[in-house]
Amino acid sequence: MAIQREIWQDHIEGNLFKNNEFLLASTDAGQYVLQGKVVHIPQAGAAPNIVKNRTSLPGTIVQRTDTDITYTLDEYTTDPILIPYAETIELSYNKRESVLGEYESSLKQTIADNLIFNWAVSGAGTFARTTGDAVSSHLTGTTGNRKLFKAKDLKAAQLLLNKQNVPMENRYALMSADMFQQLTDDLSVSEYRDFSTAYDAKDGVLGRLFGFKIMMRTGVVTYTNDTIPALNSYGATPGTADNDAVLCWHIDAVERALGDVKFFERVDDPTYYGSIYSASVRIGGRKRRADNKGVVALIQAAA
């Protein structure tokens, strides 16, 4: 029997952020998506000037100039997969459901990796460095030692956001499994107890420290070892001197926008003697401010 495309589309959309809950820690711009593929956001101009105890009249007349922010969503498509008819009746398990489940998992992972890259920052004033003892680099393909990620290092990221006048609530820190291990190893028993009181598996939060809700995934983003580190492009293999990083942000500083989700099928194709399936998801995201305020990176330092 053919599967119900609408059901599978709803299934993909409903589970798109499962196991990548950090993506929900952002502003949802889905309401601004036009025709399922373009985001169009009205942007208010500068706030009016305020004068205390005005003595000069008349006041200067000004006009607010509004602008539009427009960007196209990326389209993520799976390769078409063939499931031969013979396998659907000879195998003891439902291969179709198994294969499509793997496709969905791969789709979610790729989308999450790309959105992290869209949110990441680089440049002067956007980063701090780790300060711990020397330890062998854990990034595949890198060599030498790096300074451990210490709990106090997160305070440096906190300071950067404080200086940017970013609200204290709804701050997040996303780190790799290795960096998370280094962080928790640095906490005392009592500190870890306090840290873990914020644990919330449903939202992907593993703890809270210095105002940040701590989240983790296999990898985040990597940077070069320049004096002002450059963000490595998506999918790039890290160089031998490159560094892992923790990405910190405020929920209002980054956004995501989900467009069309489509599922395609061609059942009982006579030329392939089976059924062919594929899927397409349009989704995008960005830093919401041109000056990158509200997002900082905590980058390893060479030891």
Rosetta silent file (secondary structure, phi, psi, omega in degrees, C-alpha in Angstrom):
SEQUENCE: MAIQREIWQDHIEGNLFKNNEFLLASTDAGQYVLQGKVVHIPQAGAAPNIVKNRTSLPGTIVQRTDTDITYTLDEYTTDPILIPYAETIELSYNKRESVLGEYESSLKQTIADNLIFNWAVSGAGTFARTTGDAVSSHLTGTTGNRKLFKAKDLKAAQLLLNKQNVPMENRYALMSADMFQQLTDDLSVSEYRDFSTAYDAKDGVLGRLFGFKIMMRTGVVTYTNDTIPALNSYGATPGTADNDAVLCWHIDAVERALGDVKFFERVDDPTYYGSIYSASVRIGGRKRRADNKGVVALIQAAA
SCORE:     score description
SCORE:     0.000 S_00000001
   1 L     0.000  145.873  176.123    0.000    0.000    0.000 S_00000001
   2 L   -71.846  148.061  176.241    1.104    3.554   -0.659 S_00000001
   3 L   -82.465  162.236  178.410    1.898    5.661    2.355 S_00000001
   4 L   -85.935  111.943 -176.254   -0.070    8.828    3.068 S_00000001
   5 H   -59.567  -40.184 -178.590    2.112   11.722    1.924 S_00000001
   6 H   -62.647  -39.442  179.345    0.296   14.233    4.128 S_00000001
   7 H   -65.069  -43.611 -178.809    0.879   12.079    7.186 S_00000001
   8 H   -68.802  -36.542  175.546    4.564   11.675    6.411 S_00000001
   9 H   -61.806  -44.426  177.348    4.952   15.428    5.736 S_00000001
  10 H   -63.202  -36.013 -179.907    3.352   16.176    9.105 S_00000001
  11 H   -65.328  -43.784  178.868    5.626   13.566   10.690 S_00000001
  12 H   -63.171  -47.506 -178.477    8.766   15.223    9.274 S_00000001
  13 H   -63.914  -42.306 -178.239    7.635   18.692   10.316 S_00000001
  14 H   -68.512  -24.912 -177.626    6.582   17.556   13.785 S_00000001
  15 L  -110.406   10.279 -174.065    9.883   15.798   14.443 S_00000001
  16 L   -61.833  -33.310 -177.176   12.223   18.214   12.656 S_00000001
  17 L  -103.220    4.962  178.105   13.617   19.630   15.902 S_00000001
  18 L   -66.597  132.981 -175.320   13.563   16.408   17.909 S_00000001
  19 L    69.282    2.977  171.697   17.039   15.721   19.346 S_00000001
  20 L  -133.686   49.451 -173.740   17.995   19.199   18.119 S_00000001
  21 H   -63.306  -19.193  179.564   15.955   21.138   20.649 S_00000001
  22 H   -59.725  -26.645 -179.759   18.503   23.948   20.669 S_00000001
  23 H   -64.541  -25.151  179.174   16.962   25.126   17.372 S_00000001
  24 H   -78.200  -12.502  177.308   13.802   26.019   19.278 S_00000001
  25 L   -83.670   53.248 -178.174   15.865   28.403   21.453 S_00000001
  26 L  -152.603  167.869  178.059   15.467   31.044   18.758 S_00000001
  27 E   -78.825  130.942 -179.667   12.863   33.436   17.435 S_00000001
  28 E   -85.350  112.089  179.459   10.353   31.754   15.127 S_00000001
  29 L  -100.496   18.290 -178.110   10.070   33.773   11.903 S_00000001
  30 H   -59.630  -28.212 -178.926    7.754   31.249   10.241 S_00000001
  31 H   -68.072  -16.716 -178.441    4.911   33.781   10.165 S_00000001
  32 H   -97.418    5.315 -178.912    6.934   35.888    7.723 S_00000001
  33 E   -77.384  126.964  178.454    7.461   33.131    5.156 S_00000001
  34 E  -106.876  132.915  177.197    5.914   33.957    1.775 S_00000001
  35 L    53.804   26.653  173.830    4.976   31.227   -0.715 S_00000001
  36 L    75.153    3.608 -174.293    6.805   28.699    1.437 S_00000001
  37 L  -145.779   -6.600 -179.295   10.301   29.832    0.479 S_00000001
  38 E  -129.351  135.912  176.046   11.036   33.533    1.186 S_00000001
  39 E   -99.985  128.938 -178.319   11.166   35.379    4.512 S_00000001
  40 E  -129.723  110.149 -174.759   10.001   39.001    4.403 S_00000001
  41 E  -121.437  119.857  173.518   10.302   40.948    7.691 S_00000001
  42 E   -67.359  134.486 -178.028    9.415   44.646    8.130 S_00000001
  43 E  -119.849  119.385 -179.541   12.189   46.351   10.133 S_00000001
  44 L   -68.067  146.783  178.548   11.417   49.515   12.095 S_00000001
  45 L   -76.371 -168.162 -176.066   13.784   52.439   11.668 S_00000001
  46 L   -64.673  147.365  177.554   15.707   54.289   14.373 S_00000001
  47 L   -69.851  153.442 -178.509   13.902   55.321   17.548 S_00000001
  48 L   -67.785  151.293  176.486   13.101   59.043   17.948 S_00000001
  49 L   -72.897  142.485 -179.499   15.544   61.324   19.742 S_00000001
  50 L  -114.488  130.863  178.346   14.568   62.311   23.294 S_00000001
  51 L  -117.287  129.490  178.063   15.367   65.743   24.748 S_00000001
  52 L   -89.101  131.659  178.351   15.162   66.474   28.448 S_00000001
  53 L    51.239   58.655 -177.194   13.730   69.871   29.439 S_00000001
  54 L   -59.016  130.876  179.275   13.553   71.152   25.856 S_00000001
  55 L  -116.119  -15.944 -178.177   14.213   74.912   25.625 S_00000001
  56 L  -104.942  122.284  179.112   14.495   75.358   21.862 S_00000001
  57 L  -124.174  150.237   -1.679   11.263   75.408   19.858 S_00000001
  58 L   -77.470  161.629  176.297   10.061   74.265   17.456 S_00000001
  59 L   -69.942  154.060  179.536   11.455   70.772   17.717 S_00000001
  60 L   -71.381  127.450  179.896   13.212   69.290   14.695 S_00000001
  61 L   -82.729  129.112  178.624   10.815   67.264   12.560 S_00000001
  62 L  -126.419  163.089  177.698   12.128   63.851   11.609 S_00000001
  63 L  -129.419  131.757 -179.579   10.695   60.933    9.660 S_00000001
  64 L   -77.888  131.163  178.557   11.300   57.294   10.493 S_00000001
  65 L  -104.305  110.767  178.666   12.696   55.257    7.607 S_00000001
  66 L   -90.022  153.380  179.380   11.613   51.628    7.753 S_00000001
  67 E  -129.667  171.474  176.839   13.345   48.855    5.829 S_00000001
  68 E  -118.911  139.974  171.413   12.634   45.273    4.840 S_00000001
  69 E  -107.024  122.827 -178.123   14.716   42.205    5.579 S_00000001
  70 E  -132.288  131.746  173.388   14.298   39.524    2.930 S_00000001
  71 E  -149.046  152.273 -177.449   16.096   36.220    2.522 S_00000001
  72 E   -91.407  135.946  177.251   15.419   32.971    0.707 S_00000001
  73 L   -71.107  145.605  174.099   15.060   29.734    2.631 S_00000001
  74 E   -76.543  147.820  177.579   17.464   26.930    1.809 S_00000001
  75 E  -108.617  124.828  178.514   15.992   23.789    0.279 S_00000001
  76 E  -110.450  119.876 -177.789   17.153   20.439    1.651 S_00000001
  77 E  -123.491  140.809  175.426   16.292   17.431   -0.495 S_00000001
  78 L   -85.255  151.466  170.294   16.977   13.747    0.032 S_00000001
  79 L   -64.700  141.820  176.549   18.253   11.550   -2.766 S_00000001
  80 L   -60.873  137.606 -179.401   15.394    9.430   -4.172 S_00000001
  81 E  -115.275  131.273  178.475   15.413    5.998   -2.559 S_00000001
  82 E   -98.000  129.972  172.567   14.235    2.847   -4.315 S_00000001
  83 E  -117.456  103.815 -178.035   12.612    0.073   -2.302 S_00000001
  84 E   -58.478  145.668 -178.783   12.196   -2.980   -4.569 S_00000001
  85 H   -59.285  -38.739 -177.606    8.845   -4.686   -4.447 S_00000001
  86 H   -59.506  -37.041 -177.692   10.438   -8.021   -3.620 S_00000001
  87 H   -70.844  -26.050 -178.972   11.944   -6.624   -0.416 S_00000001
  88 H   -73.407  -19.671 -178.984    8.581   -5.364    0.809 S_00000001
  89 H  -111.225  -15.286 -177.293    7.154   -8.883    0.829 S_00000001
  90 H   -97.311  -25.832 -177.558   10.229  -10.974    1.593 S_00000001
  91 L   -84.223  149.893 -176.678   11.699   -9.134    4.575 S_00000001
  92 L   -82.062  -10.681  177.893   10.380   -9.730    8.073 S_00000001
  93 L  -119.902  165.057 -178.769   10.458   -6.020    8.967 S_00000001
  94 L   -81.484   94.579 -176.600    8.969   -2.975    7.279 S_00000001
  95 H   -64.680  -35.184 -179.074   11.938   -1.765    5.248 S_00000001
  96 H   -59.065  -48.980  179.719   10.049    1.208    3.902 S_00000001
  97 H   -64.516  -37.662  179.834    9.443    2.654    7.356 S_00000001
  98 H   -64.887  -47.176 -178.686   13.013    1.853    8.382 S_00000001
  99 H   -64.902  -45.536 -178.490   14.573    3.539    5.334 S_00000001
 100 H   -66.566  -32.085  175.797   12.367    6.622    5.539 S_00000001
 101 H   -64.407  -39.957  176.649   13.126    6.930    9.250 S_00000001
 102 H   -66.273  -39.331  177.273   16.851    7.025    8.471 S_00000001
 103 H   -60.575  -44.205 -179.585   16.231    9.630    5.778 S_00000001
 104 H   -62.760  -42.494  179.997   14.354   11.789    8.240 S_00000001
 105 H   -62.221  -44.150  179.377   17.156   11.500   10.815 S_00000001
 106 H   -65.220  -38.283  179.252   19.800   12.477    8.262 S_00000001
 107 H   -62.792  -45.073  179.920   17.687   15.400    7.080 S_00000001
 108 H   -62.225  -42.419 -178.143   17.322   16.743   10.622 S_00000001
 109 H   -64.045  -44.843 -179.055   21.050   16.459   11.310 S_00000001
 110 H   -64.604  -42.279  179.217   22.040   18.311    8.129 S_00000001
 111 H   -62.945  -44.856 -179.506   19.534   21.095    8.745 S_00000001
 112 H   -61.846  -44.428  179.436   20.709   21.545   12.340 S_00000001
 113 H   -58.867  -41.325 -178.018   24.380   21.694   11.288 S_00000001
 114 H   -71.679  -38.723 -179.570   23.613   24.390    8.717 S_00000001
 115 H   -67.766  -36.392  174.908   21.483   26.535   11.024 S_00000001
 116 H   -58.178  -45.890 -179.844   24.245   26.546   13.661 S_00000001
 117 H   -60.382  -39.881  178.995   26.627   27.838   11.010 S_00000001
 118 H   -64.496  -30.487 -178.845   24.127   30.572   10.059 S_00000001
 119 H   -83.812  -24.232 -172.162   23.945   31.680   13.701 S_00000001
 120 L   -66.345  153.750 -178.289   27.684   31.625   14.423 S_00000001
 121 L  -119.069  161.740  172.042   29.716   34.846   14.612 S_00000001
 122 L  -153.701  156.250 -179.650   33.287   35.841   13.866 S_00000001
 123 L   120.631  168.340 -179.023   35.294   39.031   14.147 S_00000001
 124 L   -60.428  138.224  177.173   36.690   41.321   16.805 S_00000001
 125 L    81.711    2.346 -177.403   34.600   41.594   19.952 S_00000001
 126 L  -108.757    2.923 -173.228   32.587   38.442   19.261 S_00000001
 127 E  -144.835  160.183  170.219   34.706   35.838   21.052 S_00000001
 128 E  -133.119  169.278 -175.923   36.583   34.813   24.189 S_00000001
 129 E  -117.435  154.315  172.753   39.158   32.054   24.729 S_00000001
 130 L   -72.316  156.448 -171.952   39.447   29.041   27.019 S_00000001
 131 L  -133.161    6.591 -174.376   42.029   29.406   29.808 S_00000001
 132 L   -76.680 -171.364  178.610   42.534   25.978   31.409 S_00000001
 133 L   -68.155  163.156 -179.537   45.505   23.630   31.513 S_00000001
 134 E   -71.133  138.647  176.422   46.940   22.069   28.368 S_00000001
 135 E  -148.395  152.072 -179.252   45.232   18.949   27.028 S_00000001
 136 E   -60.936  140.519  179.957   45.440   17.115   23.706 S_00000001
 137 L   -63.565  136.377 -177.214   43.120   18.491   21.048 S_00000001
 138 L   -96.915   -9.345 -179.765   39.955   16.399   20.694 S_00000001
 139 L   -74.150  131.050  177.859   38.932   17.571   17.210 S_00000001
 140 L   -59.859  130.882  178.296   39.516   14.961   14.521 S_00000001
 141 L    92.208   -8.601  179.296   42.330   16.017   12.203 S_00000001
 142 L   -98.456  161.464  179.916   43.855   18.531   14.625 S_00000001
 143 L  -131.862  169.501  176.611   47.167   18.228   16.459 S_00000001
 144 L    82.156 -169.872 -176.606   48.857   19.724   19.508 S_00000001
 145 E  -107.985  154.360  174.477   47.390   20.908   22.786 S_00000001
 146 E  -130.584  157.243  176.837   44.514   23.199   23.662 S_00000001
 147 E   -79.686  133.920 -178.590   43.551   24.940   26.877 S_00000001
 148 L   -58.843  151.058  173.635   40.781   23.200   28.787 S_00000001
 149 L   -82.610  113.607 -179.570   37.312   24.723   28.937 S_00000001
 150 L  -102.331  155.926  179.321   36.846   25.928   32.510 S_00000001
 151 L   -58.579  -38.216 -178.414   33.625   26.976   34.184 S_00000001
 152 L   -66.335  -21.235  179.481   35.008   30.471   34.705 S_00000001
 153 H   -64.122  -29.691  179.356   35.509   30.795   30.934 S_00000001
 154 H   -66.493  -24.112  176.997   31.750   30.955   30.527 S_00000001
 155 H   -66.800  -29.887  178.214   31.857   34.131   32.601 S_00000001
 156 H   -65.972  -39.549  175.515   33.889   35.758   29.808 S_00000001
 157 H   -66.886  -38.233  177.221   31.034   35.040   27.379 S_00000001
 158 H   -60.870  -41.874 -179.599   28.609   36.355   29.981 S_00000001
 159 H   -63.366  -42.047  178.908   30.640   39.573   30.235 S_00000001
 160 H   -59.284  -44.463  179.651   30.572   40.094   26.466 S_00000001
 161 H   -69.679  -35.332  177.263   26.774   39.794   26.401 S_00000001
 162 H   -61.634  -41.137 -179.726   26.451   42.018   29.488 S_00000001
 163 H   -68.797  -21.967  176.808   28.451   44.735   27.727 S_00000001
 164 L   -86.878    2.415  179.975   26.102   44.412   24.762 S_00000001
 165 L    61.509   36.201  178.274   23.167   45.096   27.121 S_00000001
 166 L   -82.282  134.725  179.656   21.639   41.709   26.279 S_00000001
 167 L   -54.441  147.912 -176.881   18.831   40.612   28.663 S_00000001
 168 L   -72.552  -34.365 -178.823   19.884   38.111   31.324 S_00000001
 169 L   -78.180  154.190  175.990   16.999   35.720   30.727 S_00000001
 170 L    63.350   40.179  170.488   16.848   33.288   27.808 S_00000001
 171 E   -98.693  141.891 -177.387   20.577   32.980   27.224 S_00000001
 172 E  -130.194  151.289  174.647   21.845   29.669   25.834 S_00000001
 173 E  -133.155  120.060 -179.634   25.227   27.977   25.422 S_00000001
 174 E  -108.606  127.777 -175.912   25.614   25.103   22.960 S_00000001
 175 E  -137.698  158.163  177.439   28.729   22.946   23.225 S_00000001
 176 E   -71.551  166.457  179.552   30.181   19.738   21.866 S_00000001
 177 H   -60.122  -38.090 -179.718   30.232   16.558   23.938 S_00000001
 178 H   -67.704  -43.516 -179.981   33.965   17.030   24.627 S_00000001
 179 H   -67.799  -35.939  176.974   33.598   20.622   25.766 S_00000001
 180 H   -63.999  -40.439  178.496   30.622   19.672   27.956 S_00000001
 181 H   -62.736  -43.228  178.708   32.729   16.951   29.583 S_00000001
 182 H   -62.607  -39.723  179.809   35.513   19.441   30.303 S_00000001
 183 H   -63.708  -50.876 -176.706   33.022   21.866   31.816 S_00000001
 184 H   -68.932  -29.712  175.374   31.376   19.362   34.140 S_00000001
 185 H   -64.237  -26.487 -177.701   34.756   17.917   35.167 S_00000001
 186 L   -82.973  -11.922 -178.201   35.669   21.395   36.400 S_00000001
 187 L   -86.899  140.633  172.921   32.634   21.661   38.678 S_00000001
 188 L   -73.155  171.214 -179.377   32.743   20.594   42.306 S_00000001
 189 H   -59.137  -45.037 -178.871   30.106   18.227   43.640 S_00000001
 190 H   -69.447  -37.902  177.928   28.060   21.077   45.098 S_00000001
 191 H   -64.798  -39.972  179.285   28.488   23.196   41.959 S_00000001
 192 H   -67.356  -35.621  177.742   27.332   20.310   39.778 S_00000001
 193 H   -61.840  -45.373  178.370   24.305   19.786   42.024 S_00000001
 194 H   -65.954  -40.676  179.936   23.305   23.426   41.570 S_00000001
 195 H   -58.706  -44.231 -172.695   24.117   23.232   37.859 S_00000001
 196 H   -82.188   -5.088  177.664   21.904   20.203   37.272 S_00000001
 197 L   -64.854  -21.083  179.528   18.825   21.580   39.037 S_00000001
 198 L   -89.345    5.094 -177.129   17.937   23.207   35.704 S_00000001
 199 L   -57.347  128.347 -179.643   18.044   19.839   33.887 S_00000001
 200 E  -146.669   93.205 -175.520   15.127   19.582   31.448 S_00000001
 201 H   -61.425  -34.475 -177.474   15.379   16.682   28.998 S_00000001
 202 H   -60.060  -39.938 -178.226   12.242   17.763   27.113 S_00000001
 203 H   -98.318    3.381  177.599   13.851   21.077   26.101 S_00000001
 204 L    76.525   15.910 -178.883   17.372   19.669   25.771 S_00000001
 205 E   -92.857  124.667 -177.260   18.726   21.692   28.712 S_00000001
 206 L   -98.073  -14.032 -179.997   21.393   19.863   30.727 S_00000001
 207 E   173.143 -178.556  179.636   22.037   22.538   33.333 S_00000001
 208 E  -138.503  133.675 -178.195   22.381   26.242   34.043 S_00000001
 209 E  -150.118  128.598  179.292   25.555   28.200   34.740 S_00000001
 210 L    50.673   38.096  175.866   26.208   31.954   34.908 S_00000001
 211 L    86.500   -4.580  179.922   22.788   32.629   33.412 S_00000001
 212 E   -97.705  134.450  167.397   23.230   30.269   30.442 S_00000001
 213 E   -82.268  120.437 -172.086   21.018   27.269   29.782 S_00000001
 214 E   -89.396  129.255  178.581   23.543   24.626   28.775 S_00000001
 215 E  -129.895  159.457 -174.125   22.826   22.410   25.752 S_00000001
 216 E  -142.124  148.283  170.095   24.965   19.822   23.991 S_00000001
 217 E  -149.510  173.843 -175.485   25.346   18.046   20.665 S_00000001
 218 L   -56.286  -47.515  178.183   28.074   15.985   18.992 S_00000001
 219 L  -144.213  158.100 -178.929   29.674   19.023   17.351 S_00000001
 220 L  -118.550  -96.866  175.215   28.986   22.736   17.077 S_00000001
 221 E  -137.831  162.306  178.348   31.291   24.936   14.958 S_00000001
 222 E  -126.251  156.179 -177.672   35.067   25.244   14.541 S_00000001
 223 E  -130.858  156.085  173.179   37.387   28.215   14.088 S_00000001
 224 L   -72.169  170.279 -177.645   40.865   28.844   12.756 S_00000001
 225 L   -98.712   24.975  177.333   43.668   29.650   15.196 S_00000001
 226 L   -67.583  164.939  177.536   44.223   33.196   13.920 S_00000001
 227 L   -56.389  -44.549  168.206   44.528   36.105   16.335 S_00000001
 228 L  -108.730  100.775 -171.343   40.976   36.958   15.306 S_00000001
 229 L   -60.572  142.623  175.246   39.610   33.471   14.567 S_00000001
 230 L  -101.731  139.767  178.635   37.735   32.881   11.334 S_00000001
 231 E   -72.518  127.346  176.829   34.677   30.630   11.280 S_00000001
 232 L   -69.882  142.712 -179.781   35.261   27.496    9.226 S_00000001
 233 L   -65.578  158.614 -178.321   32.768   27.002    6.420 S_00000001
 234 L   -60.014  131.330  176.677   30.048   24.406    6.770 S_00000001
 235 L    81.423   -3.142 -178.339   31.332   20.874    6.209 S_00000001
 236 L   -70.916  141.956  175.023   34.987   21.960    6.079 S_00000001
 237 L   -76.842  125.723 -179.070   37.548   19.577    7.556 S_00000001
 238 L   -58.881  141.401  173.561   39.293   21.359   10.458 S_00000001
 239 L   -73.300  167.983 -175.018   42.943   22.259    9.902 S_00000001
 240 L   -61.888  -26.702 -178.123   45.562   20.872   12.245 S_00000001
 241 L  -101.716    5.421 -175.658   45.620   24.095   14.300 S_00000001
 242 L   -73.582  167.254 -171.506   41.864   24.719   14.342 S_00000001
 243 E  -132.098  148.213  172.713   39.759   24.920   17.481 S_00000001
 244 E   -76.153  164.048 -177.983   36.435   23.766   18.880 S_00000001
 245 E  -150.749  154.944  171.613   34.020   26.388   20.177 S_00000001
 246 E  -105.210  129.807  179.387   30.980   26.970   22.375 S_00000001
 247 E  -100.712  126.684 -178.333   28.270   29.121   20.808 S_00000001
 248 E  -119.746  138.822 -178.338   26.389   31.435   23.182 S_00000001
 249 E  -156.649  164.910  170.249   23.341   33.506   22.273 S_00000001
 250 E  -100.854  146.720 -173.443   20.172   35.185   23.419 S_00000001
 251 L   -59.043  -28.291 -179.366   16.905   33.796   22.096 S_00000001
 252 L   -86.052   -2.610 -175.912   16.040   37.128   20.423 S_00000001
 253 L   -92.479  -14.588 -179.182   19.415   37.337   18.639 S_00000001
 254 E  -132.350  157.787 -179.582   18.887   34.413   16.249 S_00000001
 255 E  -143.256  160.905  175.113   15.931   33.153   14.257 S_00000001
 256 E  -132.005  152.487  178.168   14.635   30.183   12.316 S_00000001
 257 E  -144.709  120.375  179.711   11.969   30.020    9.606 S_00000001
 258 E  -100.930  127.214  177.793   10.333   26.834    8.345 S_00000001
 259 E  -104.570 -134.503 -176.550    8.754   26.852    4.901 S_00000001
 260 E   -70.316  140.731  169.989    7.325   24.058    2.770 S_00000001
 261 E  -120.353  119.397 -176.509    7.754   20.410    3.727 S_00000001
 262 E  -124.376  143.164  174.495    7.083   18.040    0.828 S_00000001
 263 E  -125.474  133.308 -175.224    7.130   14.272    0.523 S_00000001
 264 E  -119.666  145.812  177.559    7.223   12.572   -2.872 S_00000001
 265 E  -149.138  147.665  170.513    6.469    9.025   -3.905 S_00000001
 266 E  -132.717  104.800 -172.076    6.121    6.948   -7.050 S_00000001
 267 E   -88.086  138.430  175.637    4.558    3.653   -6.146 S_00000001
 268 E    53.404   52.129  177.439    5.065    0.426   -8.136 S_00000001
 269 E   -66.825  123.182 -175.233    7.246    1.976  -10.819 S_00000001
 270 L   -70.270  -20.986 -179.397    7.292   -0.562  -13.708 S_00000001
 271 L   -87.112  -20.632  179.451   10.837    0.386  -14.798 S_00000001
 272 L  -111.971   -5.593  177.631   12.373   -0.022  -11.325 S_00000001
 273 L    55.814   44.143  179.435   10.102   -2.826  -10.050 S_00000001
 274 E  -178.653 -166.371 -178.912    9.515   -1.023   -6.798 S_00000001
 275 E  -115.934  145.795 -176.013    8.554    2.270   -5.199 S_00000001
 276 E  -120.021  136.242 -176.566   10.632    5.469   -5.074 S_00000001
 277 E  -133.353  151.393  173.133   10.509    8.064   -2.299 S_00000001
 278 E  -159.319  167.686 -178.417   12.128   11.441   -1.536 S_00000001
 279 E  -142.382  155.718  179.427   11.554   14.493    0.646 S_00000001
 280 E  -139.791  133.855  177.266   12.155   18.244    0.533 S_00000001
 281 E  -130.705  129.376  173.109   12.280   20.776    3.382 S_00000001
 282 E  -102.604  121.689 -178.642   12.658   24.540    3.033 S_00000001
 283 E  -154.780  150.919  178.806   14.126   26.138    6.156 S_00000001
 284 E  -152.932  173.507  178.832   16.486   28.965    6.980 S_00000001
 285 E  -167.665  165.589 -177.858   17.874   31.013    9.815 S_00000001
 286 E  -165.491  167.038  167.470   20.128   33.956   10.548 S_00000001
 287 E   -76.540  137.035 -170.616   21.535   36.298   13.139 S_00000001
 288 L   -82.344  -19.754 -178.744   18.887   38.947   13.616 S_00000001
 289 L  -112.201  139.503  179.194   21.206   41.945   14.038 S_00000001
 290 L   -66.070  -26.562 -179.408   23.650   43.242   11.468 S_00000001
 291 L   -89.561    4.443  176.328   26.140   44.066   14.255 S_00000001
 292 L    68.270    9.286 -179.648   25.981   40.447   15.573 S_00000001
 293 L   -62.494  142.587  179.247   25.010   41.572   19.068 S_00000001
 294 L    97.470   -3.197  177.803   23.525   38.846   21.214 S_00000001
 295 E  -134.068  130.429  176.737   25.773   36.058   19.890 S_00000001
 296 E  -138.446  158.413  177.948   29.323   35.258   21.052 S_00000001
 297 E  -118.099  137.644  174.257   31.723   32.339   20.629 S_00000001
 298 E  -107.677  106.924 -167.312   33.918   30.832   23.327 S_00000001
 299 E  -108.601  141.391  175.740   36.857   29.382   21.386 S_00000001
 300 L   -57.330  148.804  173.277   39.648   27.066   22.469 S_00000001
 301 L  -110.202  143.263  175.885   43.096   28.593   22.877 S_00000001
 302 E   -67.294  143.606 -178.726   46.265   26.842   21.764 S_00000001
 303 L  -110.998    0.000    0.000   48.392   25.684   24.698 S_00000001
